[in-house]
C-alpha cells in the first residue's frame, strides 16, 4: 500500500467512525494503519536529517 492509499484508507475509516462507528476489526485496522503512517513519517524525517552535513 503506497502512502496515498494509506492516507485515503485512514481518512475513510475516520469518517466512517464519526458517522456510524467502526467494528472491532476496523478499529484494529485503523490502529495498524495509523502506526504505519507514523513509522513512514519518522523514517522519512530521519532520512532527511541524515542528509544534512555538518560544517
Predicted model as a PDB file, atoms N, CA, C, CB and O in Angstrom, pLDDT in the B-factor column:
MODEL        1                                                                  
ATOM      1  N   UNK A   1       0.859  -1.175   0.000  1.00 83.00           N  
ATOM      2  CA  UNK A   1       0.000   0.000   0.000  1.00 83.00           C  
ATOM      3  C   UNK A   1       0.904   1.236   0.000  1.00 83.00           C  
ATOM      4  CB  UNK A   1      -0.976  -0.001   1.237  1.00 83.00           C  
ATOM      5  O   UNK A   1       1.746   1.395   0.883  1.00 83.00           O  
ATOM      6  N   UNK A   2       0.722   2.102  -0.991  1.00 90.00           N  
ATOM      7  CA  UNK A   2       1.537   3.310  -1.030  1.00 90.00           C  
ATOM      8  C   UNK A   2       0.975   4.375  -0.075  1.00 90.00           C  
ATOM      9  CB  UNK A   2       1.606   3.860  -2.470  1.00 90.00           C  
ATOM     10  O   UNK A   2      -0.100   4.202   0.499  1.00 90.00           O  
ATOM     11  N   UNK A   3       1.709   5.459   0.083  1.00 90.00           N  
ATOM     12  CA  UNK A   3       1.339   6.485   1.058  1.00 90.00           C  
ATOM     13  C   UNK A   3      -0.029   7.092   0.753  1.00 90.00           C  
ATOM     14  CB  UNK A   3       2.396   7.582   1.089  1.00 90.00           C  
ATOM     15  O   UNK A   3      -0.809   7.353   1.670  1.00 90.00           O  
ATOM     16  N   UNK A   4      -0.322   7.316  -0.516  1.00 94.00           N  
ATOM     17  CA  UNK A   4      -1.613   7.903  -0.893  1.00 94.00           C  
ATOM     18  C   UNK A   4      -2.763   6.981  -0.486  1.00 94.00           C  
ATOM     19  CB  UNK A   4      -1.662   8.175  -2.415  1.00 94.00           C  
ATOM     20  O   UNK A   4      -3.743   7.431   0.107  1.00 94.00           O  
ATOM     21  N   UNK A   5      -2.643   5.708  -0.799  1.00 96.00           N  
ATOM     22  CA  UNK A   5      -3.687   4.742  -0.455  1.00 96.00           C  
ATOM     23  C   UNK A   5      -3.825   4.601   1.060  1.00 96.00           C  
ATOM     24  CB  UNK A   5      -3.380   3.376  -1.086  1.00 96.00           C  
ATOM     25  O   UNK A   5      -4.931   4.446   1.578  1.00 96.00           O  
ATOM     26  N   UNK A   6      -2.697   4.656   1.764  1.00 96.00           N  
ATOM     27  CA  UNK A   6      -2.697   4.558   3.214  1.00 96.00           C  
ATOM     28  C   UNK A   6      -3.490   5.707   3.835  1.00 96.00           C  
ATOM     29  CB  UNK A   6      -1.262   4.552   3.748  1.00 96.00           C  
ATOM     30  O   UNK A   6      -4.348   5.490   4.691  1.00 96.00           O  
ATOM     31  N   UNK A   7      -3.197   6.918   3.400  1.00 97.00           N  
ATOM     32  CA  UNK A   7      -3.896   8.097   3.928  1.00 97.00           C  
ATOM     33  C   UNK A   7      -5.368   8.065   3.545  1.00 97.00           C  
ATOM     34  CB  UNK A   7      -3.243   9.392   3.412  1.00 97.00           C  
ATOM     35  O   UNK A   7      -6.235   8.419   4.343  1.00 97.00           O  
ATOM     36  N   UNK A   8      -5.639   7.644   2.331  1.00 97.00           N  
ATOM     37  CA  UNK A   8      -7.031   7.553   1.871  1.00 97.00           C  
ATOM     38  C   UNK A   8      -7.833   6.592   2.748  1.00 97.00           C  
ATOM     39  CB  UNK A   8      -7.084   7.094   0.398  1.00 97.00           C  
ATOM     40  O   UNK A   8      -8.963   6.896   3.129  1.00 97.00           O  
ATOM     41  N   UNK A   9      -7.257   5.445   3.067  1.00 97.00           N  
ATOM     42  CA  UNK A   9      -7.946   4.449   3.900  1.00 97.00           C  
ATOM     43  C   UNK A   9      -8.102   4.946   5.332  1.00 97.00           C  
ATOM     44  CB  UNK A   9      -7.180   3.115   3.890  1.00 97.00           C  
ATOM     45  O   UNK A   9      -9.155   4.758   5.943  1.00 97.00           O  
ATOM     46  N   UNK A  10      -7.057   5.584   5.875  1.00 97.00           N  
ATOM     47  CA  UNK A  10      -7.131   6.158   7.221  1.00 97.00           C  
ATOM     48  C   UNK A  10      -8.259   7.183   7.282  1.00 97.00           C  
ATOM     49  CB  UNK A  10      -5.780   6.812   7.618  1.00 97.00           C  
ATOM     50  O   UNK A  10      -9.054   7.184   8.223  1.00 97.00           O  
ATOM     51  N   UNK A  11      -8.325   8.042   6.292  1.00 98.00           N  
ATOM     52  CA  UNK A  11      -9.369   9.070   6.264  1.00 98.00           C  
ATOM     53  C   UNK A  11     -10.758   8.460   6.131  1.00 98.00           C  
ATOM     54  CB  UNK A  11      -9.121  10.040   5.115  1.00 98.00           C  
ATOM     55  O   UNK A  11     -11.710   8.931   6.754  1.00 98.00           O  
ATOM     56  N   UNK A  12     -10.874   7.411   5.319  1.00 98.00           N  
ATOM     57  CA  UNK A  12     -12.162   6.734   5.169  1.00 98.00           C  
ATOM     58  C   UNK A  12     -12.621   6.148   6.503  1.00 98.00           C  
ATOM     59  CB  UNK A  12     -12.067   5.624   4.105  1.00 98.00           C  
ATOM     60  O   UNK A  12     -13.778   6.308   6.895  1.00 98.00           O  
ATOM     61  N   UNK A  13     -11.707   5.468   7.197  1.00 97.00           N  
ATOM     62  CA  UNK A  13     -12.063   4.866   8.481  1.00 97.00           C  
ATOM     63  C   UNK A  13     -12.413   5.936   9.513  1.00 97.00           C  
ATOM     64  CB  UNK A  13     -10.914   3.992   8.997  1.00 97.00           C  
ATOM     65  O   UNK A  13     -13.321   5.743  10.321  1.00 97.00           O  
ATOM     66  N   UNK A  14     -11.703   7.054   9.492  1.00 97.00           N  
ATOM     67  CA  UNK A  14     -12.026   8.135  10.430  1.00 97.00           C  
ATOM     68  C   UNK A  14     -13.428   8.677  10.155  1.00 97.00           C  
ATOM     69  CB  UNK A  14     -10.983   9.273  10.331  1.00 97.00           C  
ATOM     70  O   UNK A  14     -14.224   8.854  11.076  1.00 97.00           O  
ATOM     71  N   UNK A  15     -13.721   8.939   8.879  1.00 98.00           N  
ATOM     72  CA  UNK A  15     -15.038   9.475   8.522  1.00 98.00           C  
ATOM     73  C   UNK A  15     -16.145   8.497   8.910  1.00 98.00           C  
ATOM     74  CB  UNK A  15     -15.106   9.780   7.015  1.00 98.00           C  
ATOM     75  O   UNK A  15     -17.188   8.894   9.430  1.00 98.00           O  
ATOM     76  N   UNK A  16     -15.902   7.222   8.649  1.00 97.00           N  
ATOM     77  CA  UNK A  16     -16.892   6.205   8.997  1.00 97.00           C  
ATOM     78  C   UNK A  16     -17.086   6.144  10.507  1.00 97.00           C  
ATOM     79  CB  UNK A  16     -16.465   4.828   8.457  1.00 97.00           C  
ATOM     80  O   UNK A  16     -18.208   5.986  10.986  1.00 97.00           O  
ATOM     81  N   UNK A  17     -15.984   6.269  11.261  1.00 97.00           N  
ATOM     82  CA  UNK A  17     -16.091   6.210  12.727  1.00 97.00           C  
ATOM     83  C   UNK A  17     -16.923   7.371  13.265  1.00 97.00           C  
ATOM     84  CB  UNK A  17     -14.693   6.226  13.369  1.00 97.00           C  
ATOM     85  O   UNK A  17     -17.628   7.219  14.262  1.00 97.00           O  
ATOM     86  N   UNK A  18     -16.845   8.513  12.620  1.00 97.00           N  
ATOM     87  CA  UNK A  18     -17.615   9.672  13.051  1.00 97.00           C  
ATOM     88  C   UNK A  18     -19.089   9.563  12.669  1.00 97.00           C  
ATOM     89  CB  UNK A  18     -17.024  10.931  12.458  1.00 97.00           C  
ATOM     90  O   UNK A  18     -19.959  10.077  13.371  1.00 97.00           O  
ATOM     91  N   UNK A  19     -19.359   8.896  11.559  1.00 97.00           N  
ATOM     92  CA  UNK A  19     -20.736   8.812  11.063  1.00 97.00           C  
ATOM     93  C   UNK A  19     -21.524   7.649  11.672  1.00 97.00           C  
ATOM     94  CB  UNK A  19     -20.726   8.676   9.558  1.00 97.00           C  
ATOM     95  O   UNK A  19     -22.617   7.840  12.204  1.00 97.00           O  
ATOM     96  N   UNK A  20     -20.953   6.438  11.587  1.00 97.00           N  
ATOM     97  CA  UNK A  20     -21.721   5.267  12.038  1.00 97.00           C  
ATOM     98  C   UNK A  20     -20.964   4.373  13.002  1.00 97.00           C  
ATOM     99  CB  UNK A  20     -22.144   4.455  10.855  1.00 97.00           C  
ATOM    100  O   UNK A  20     -21.547   3.452  13.574  1.00 97.00           O  
ATOM    101  N   UNK A  21     -19.700   4.621  13.189  1.00 96.00           N  
ATOM    102  CA  UNK A  21     -18.904   3.787  14.090  1.00 96.00           C  
ATOM    103  C   UNK A  21     -18.182   2.683  13.338  1.00 96.00           C  
ATOM    104  CB  UNK A  21     -19.788   3.184  15.168  1.00 96.00           C  
ATOM    105  O   UNK A  21     -18.501   2.378  12.189  1.00 96.00           O  
ATOM    106  N   UNK A  22     -17.209   2.096  14.004  1.00 97.00           N  
ATOM    107  CA  UNK A  22     -16.395   1.046  13.397  1.00 97.00           C  
ATOM    108  C   UNK A  22     -16.573  -0.267  14.148  1.00 97.00           C  
ATOM    109  CB  UNK A  22     -14.913   1.452  13.379  1.00 97.00           C  
ATOM    110  O   UNK A  22     -16.839  -0.295  15.349  1.00 97.00           O  
ATOM    111  N   UNK A  23     -16.418  -1.350  13.398  1.00 96.00           N  
ATOM    112  CA  UNK A  23     -16.401  -2.662  14.038  1.00 96.00           C  
ATOM    113  C   UNK A  23     -15.051  -2.823  14.747  1.00 96.00           C  
ATOM    114  CB  UNK A  23     -16.639  -3.817  12.988  1.00 96.00           C  
ATOM    115  O   UNK A  23     -14.141  -2.018  14.548  1.00 96.00           O  
ATOM    116  N   UNK A  24     -14.933  -3.841  15.555  1.00 97.00           N  
ATOM    117  CA  UNK A  24     -13.665  -4.098  16.247  1.00 97.00           C  
ATOM    118  C   UNK A  24     -12.536  -4.348  15.256  1.00 97.00           C  
ATOM    119  CB  UNK A  24     -13.805  -5.295  17.192  1.00 97.00           C  
ATOM    120  O   UNK A  24     -11.407  -3.909  15.476  1.00 97.00           O  
ATOM    121  N   UNK A  25     -12.832  -5.049  14.169  1.00 97.00           N  
ATOM    122  CA  UNK A  25     -11.825  -5.319  13.139  1.00 97.00           C  
ATOM    123  C   UNK A  25     -11.368  -4.026  12.472  1.00 97.00           C  
ATOM    124  CB  UNK A  25     -12.380  -6.288  12.084  1.00 97.00           C  
ATOM    125  O   UNK A  25     -10.177  -3.841  12.219  1.00 97.00           O  
ATOM    126  N   UNK A  26     -12.306  -3.139  12.190  1.00 97.00           N  
ATOM    127  CA  UNK A  26     -11.965  -1.864  11.568  1.00 97.00           C  
ATOM    128  C   UNK A  26     -11.165  -0.973  12.523  1.00 97.00           C  
ATOM    129  CB  UNK A  26     -13.238  -1.141  11.117  1.00 97.00           C  
ATOM    130  O   UNK A  26     -10.261  -0.255  12.095  1.00 97.00           O  
ATOM    131  N   UNK A  27     -11.496  -1.022  13.802  1.00 97.00           N  
ATOM    132  CA  UNK A  27     -10.722  -0.264  14.789  1.00 97.00           C  
ATOM    133  C   UNK A  27      -9.283  -0.748  14.826  1.00 97.00           C  
ATOM    134  CB  UNK A  27     -11.356  -0.383  16.185  1.00 97.00           C  
ATOM    135  O   UNK A  27      -8.354   0.056  14.903  1.00 97.00           O  
ATOM    136  N   UNK A  28      -9.096  -2.068  14.769  1.00 98.00           N  
ATOM    137  CA  UNK A  28      -7.744  -2.634  14.763  1.00 98.00           C  
ATOM    138  C   UNK A  28      -7.006  -2.233  13.487  1.00 98.00           C  
ATOM    139  CB  UNK A  28      -7.798  -4.175  14.889  1.00 98.00           C  
ATOM    140  O   UNK A  28      -5.830  -1.872  13.533  1.00 98.00           O  
ATOM    141  N   UNK A  29      -7.699  -2.297  12.353  1.00 98.00           N  
ATOM    142  CA  UNK A  29      -7.092  -1.890  11.082  1.00 98.00           C  
ATOM    143  C   UNK A  29      -6.677  -0.421  11.144  1.00 98.00           C  
ATOM    144  CB  UNK A  29      -8.074  -2.124   9.905  1.00 98.00           C  
ATOM    145  O   UNK A  29      -5.586  -0.060  10.702  1.00 98.00           O  
ATOM    146  N   UNK A  30      -7.545   0.421  11.690  1.00 97.00           N  
ATOM    147  CA  UNK A  30      -7.259   1.850  11.803  1.00 97.00           C  
ATOM    148  C   UNK A  30      -6.002   2.070  12.658  1.00 97.00           C  
ATOM    149  CB  UNK A  30      -8.473   2.603  12.415  1.00 97.00           C  
ATOM    150  O   UNK A  30      -5.144   2.883  12.314  1.00 97.00           O  
ATOM    151  N   UNK A  31      -5.909   1.353  13.747  1.00 98.00           N  
ATOM    152  CA  UNK A  31      -4.745   1.468  14.637  1.00 98.00           C  
ATOM    153  C   UNK A  31      -3.467   1.074  13.900  1.00 98.00           C  
ATOM    154  CB  UNK A  31      -4.931   0.585  15.894  1.00 98.00           C  
ATOM    155  O   UNK A  31      -2.455   1.768  13.998  1.00 98.00           O  
ATOM    156  N   UNK A  32      -3.506  -0.028  13.170  1.00 98.00           N  
ATOM    157  CA  UNK A  32      -2.339  -0.511  12.428  1.00 98.00           C  
ATOM    158  C   UNK A  32      -1.946   0.477  11.337  1.00 98.00           C  
ATOM    159  CB  UNK A  32      -2.623  -1.891  11.814  1.00 98.00           C  
ATOM    160  O   UNK A  32      -0.765   0.786  11.176  1.00 98.00           O  
ATOM    161  N   UNK A  33      -2.924   0.974  10.588  1.00 97.00           N  
ATOM    162  CA  UNK A  33      -2.637   1.911   9.504  1.00 97.00           C  
ATOM    163  C   UNK A  33      -2.056   3.219  10.034  1.00 97.00           C  
ATOM    164  CB  UNK A  33      -3.904   2.191   8.699  1.00 97.00           C  
ATOM    165  O   UNK A  33      -1.134   3.779   9.441  1.00 97.00           O  
ATOM    166  N   UNK A  34      -2.590   3.697  11.134  1.00 97.00           N  
ATOM    167  CA  UNK A  34      -2.056   4.923  11.729  1.00 97.00           C  
ATOM    168  C   UNK A  34      -0.607   4.735  12.158  1.00 97.00           C  
ATOM    169  CB  UNK A  34      -2.909   5.352  12.929  1.00 97.00           C  
ATOM    170  O   UNK A  34       0.218   5.629  11.971  1.00 97.00           O  
ATOM    171  N   UNK A  35      -0.292   3.572  12.733  1.00 97.00           N  
ATOM    172  CA  UNK A  35       1.089   3.306  13.151  1.00 97.00           C  
ATOM    173  C   UNK A  35       2.010   3.213  11.946  1.00 97.00           C  
ATOM    174  CB  UNK A  35       1.166   2.011  13.974  1.00 97.00           C  
ATOM    175  O   UNK A  35       3.141   3.697  11.994  1.00 97.00           O  
ATOM    176  N   UNK A  36       1.538   2.592  10.855  1.00 97.00           N  
ATOM    177  CA  UNK A  36       2.341   2.535   9.629  1.00 97.00           C  
ATOM    178  C   UNK A  36       2.629   3.933   9.115  1.00 97.00           C  
ATOM    179  CB  UNK A  36       1.626   1.712   8.546  1.00 97.00           C  
ATOM    180  O   UNK A  36       3.749   4.228   8.698  1.00 97.00           O  
ATOM    181  N   UNK A  37       1.621   4.794   9.145  1.00 97.00           N  
ATOM    182  CA  UNK A  37       1.792   6.173   8.677  1.00 97.00           C  
ATOM    183  C   UNK A  37       2.829   6.903   9.532  1.00 97.00           C  
ATOM    184  CB  UNK A  37       0.442   6.930   8.709  1.00 97.00           C  
ATOM    185  O   UNK A  37       3.717   7.574   9.006  1.00 97.00           O  
ATOM    186  N   UNK A  38       2.709   6.766  10.844  1.00 97.00           N  
ATOM    187  CA  UNK A  38       3.657   7.415  11.760  1.00 97.00           C  
ATOM    188  C   UNK A  38       5.068   6.882  11.515  1.00 97.00           C  
ATOM    189  CB  UNK A  38       3.240   7.181  13.242  1.00 97.00           C  
ATOM    190  O   UNK A  38       6.025   7.657  11.496  1.00 97.00           O  
ATOM    191  N   UNK A  39       5.207   5.578  11.327  1.00 97.00           N  
ATOM    192  CA  UNK A  39       6.518   4.990  11.062  1.00 97.00           C  
ATOM    193  C   UNK A  39       7.115   5.534   9.763  1.00 97.00           C  
ATOM    194  CB  UNK A  39       6.411   3.460  10.993  1.00 97.00           C  
ATOM    195  O   UNK A  39       8.316   5.794   9.693  1.00 97.00           O  
ATOM    196  N   UNK A  40       6.282   5.708   8.739  1.00 96.00           N  
ATOM    197  CA  UNK A  40       6.755   6.271   7.468  1.00 96.00           C  
ATOM    198  C   UNK A  40       7.240   7.701   7.652  1.00 96.00           C  
ATOM    199  CB  UNK A  40       5.641   6.227   6.412  1.00 96.00           C  
ATOM    200  O   UNK A  40       8.288   8.076   7.127  1.00 96.00           O  
ATOM    201  N   UNK A  41       6.486   8.494   8.392  1.00 96.00           N  
ATOM    202  CA  UNK A  41       6.880   9.881   8.633  1.00 96.00           C  
ATOM    203  C   UNK A  41       8.206   9.930   9.379  1.00 96.00           C  
ATOM    204  CB  UNK A  41       5.792  10.628   9.426  1.00 96.00           C  
ATOM    205  O   UNK A  41       9.086  10.713   9.022  1.00 96.00           O  
ATOM    206  N   UNK A  42       8.358   9.111  10.400  1.00 97.00           N  
ATOM    207  CA  UNK A  42       9.607   9.068  11.168  1.00 97.00           C  
ATOM    208  C   UNK A  42      10.780   8.652  10.291  1.00 97.00           C  
ATOM    209  CB  UNK A  42       9.474   8.105  12.353  1.00 97.00           C  
ATOM    210  O   UNK A  42      11.856   9.246  10.360  1.00 97.00           O  
ATOM    211  N   UNK A  43      10.569   7.621   9.460  1.00 96.00           N  
ATOM    212  CA  UNK A  43      11.636   7.132   8.586  1.00 96.00           C  
ATOM    213  C   UNK A  43      12.054   8.207   7.584  1.00 96.00           C  
ATOM    214  CB  UNK A  43      11.184   5.862   7.845  1.00 96.00           C  
ATOM    215  O   UNK A  43      13.245   8.410   7.348  1.00 96.00           O  
ATOM    216  N   UNK A  44      11.082   8.890   6.998  1.00 95.00           N  
ATOM    217  CA  UNK A  44      11.393   9.948   6.036  1.00 95.00           C  
ATOM    218  C   UNK A  44      12.100  11.116   6.706  1.00 95.00           C  
ATOM    219  CB  UNK A  44      10.120  10.436   5.351  1.00 95.00           C  
ATOM    220  O   UNK A  44      13.031  11.687   6.138  1.00 95.00           O  
ATOM    221  N   UNK A  45      11.675  11.470   7.891  1.00 96.00           N  
ATOM    222  CA  UNK A  45      12.292  12.569   8.622  1.00 96.00           C  
ATOM    223  C   UNK A  45      13.740  12.215   8.983  1.00 96.00           C  
ATOM    224  CB  UNK A  45      11.478  12.898   9.897  1.00 96.00           C  
ATOM    225  O   UNK A  45      14.639  13.046   8.856  1.00 96.00           O  
ATOM    226  N   UNK A  46      13.952  10.987   9.429  1.00 96.00           N  
ATOM    227  CA  UNK A  46      15.306  10.545   9.764  1.00 96.00           C  
ATOM    228  C   UNK A  46      16.192  10.574   8.530  1.00 96.00           C  
ATOM    229  CB  UNK A  46      15.284   9.131  10.371  1.00 96.00           C  
ATOM    230  O   UNK A  46      17.352  10.978   8.612  1.00 96.00           O  
ATOM    231  N   UNK A  47      15.666  10.152   7.394  1.00 95.00           N  
ATOM    232  CA  UNK A  47      16.442  10.169   6.152  1.00 95.00           C  
ATOM    233  C   UNK A  47      16.835  11.600   5.784  1.00 95.00           C  
ATOM    234  CB  UNK A  47      15.638   9.523   5.001  1.00 95.00           C  
ATOM    235  O   UNK A  47      17.954  11.841   5.331  1.00 95.00           O  
ATOM    236  N   UNK A  48      15.921  12.543   5.978  1.00 95.00           N  
ATOM    237  CA  UNK A  48      16.242  13.944   5.701  1.00 95.00           C  
ATOM    238  C   UNK A  48      17.318  14.450   6.643  1.00 95.00           C  
ATOM    239  CB  UNK A  48      14.991  14.816   5.820  1.00 95.00           C  
ATOM    240  O   UNK A  48      18.235  15.154   6.221  1.00 95.00           O  
ATOM    241  N   UNK A  49      17.213  14.096   7.914  1.00 94.00           N  
ATOM    242  CA  UNK A  49      18.227  14.524   8.874  1.00 94.00           C  
ATOM    243  C   UNK A  49      19.589  13.910   8.561  1.00 94.00           C  
ATOM    244  CB  UNK A  49      17.801  14.151  10.292  1.00 94.00           C  
ATOM    245  O   UNK A  49      20.621  14.562   8.723  1.00 94.00           O  
ATOM    246  N   UNK A  50      19.590  12.679   8.120  1.00 93.00           N  
ATOM    247  CA  UNK A  50      20.847  12.012   7.780  1.00 93.00           C  
ATOM    248  C   UNK A  50      21.539  12.659   6.574  1.00 93.00           C  
ATOM    249  CB  UNK A  50      20.590  10.537   7.496  1.00 93.00           C  
ATOM    250  O   UNK A  50      22.751  12.524   6.404  1.00 93.00           O  
ATOM    251  N   UNK A  51      20.775  13.350   5.749  1.00 92.00           N  
ATOM    252  CA  UNK A  51      21.342  14.009   4.563  1.00 92.00           C  
ATOM    253  C   UNK A  51      22.018  15.338   4.909  1.00 92.00           C  
ATOM    254  CB  UNK A  51      20.248  14.246   3.522  1.00 92.00           C  
ATOM    255  O   UNK A  51      22.777  15.873   4.100  1.00 92.00           O  
ATOM    256  N   UNK A  52      21.755  15.866   6.081  1.00 92.00           N  
ATOM    257  CA  UNK A  52      22.335  17.143   6.483  1.00 92.00           C  
ATOM    258  C   UNK A  52      23.804  16.919   6.819  1.00 92.00           C  
ATOM    259  CB  UNK A  52      21.568  17.759   7.699  1.00 92.00           C  
ATOM    260  O   UNK A  52      24.162  16.007   7.564  1.00 92.00           O  
ATOM    261  N   UNK A  53      24.630  17.767   6.255  1.00 85.00           N  
ATOM    262  CA  UNK A  53      26.059  17.662   6.513  1.00 85.00           C  
ATOM    263  C   UNK A  53      26.487  18.719   7.507  1.00 85.00           C  
ATOM    264  CB  UNK A  53      26.860  17.793   5.216  1.00 85.00           C  
ATOM    265  O   UNK A  53      26.059  19.871   7.436  1.00 85.00           O  
ATOM    266  N   UNK A  54      27.335  18.313   8.431  1.00 77.00           N  
ATOM    267  CA  UNK A  54      27.874  19.263   9.383  1.00 77.00           C  
ATOM    268  C   UNK A  54      29.051  19.979   8.750  1.00 77.00           C  
ATOM    269  CB  UNK A  54      28.291  18.564  10.693  1.00 77.00           C  
ATOM    270  O   UNK A  54      29.807  19.387   7.979  1.00 77.00           O  
ATOM    271  N   UNK A  55      29.204  21.249   9.077  1.00 75.00           N  
ATOM    272  CA  UNK A  55      30.336  22.030   8.545  1.00 75.00           C  
ATOM    273  C   UNK A  55      31.310  22.345   9.618  1.00 75.00           C  
ATOM    274  CB  UNK A  55      29.866  23.313   7.897  1.00 75.00           C  
ATOM    275  O   UNK A  55      32.324  22.993   9.360  1.00 75.00           O  
TER     276      UNK A  55                                                      
ENDMDL                                                                          
END                                                                             
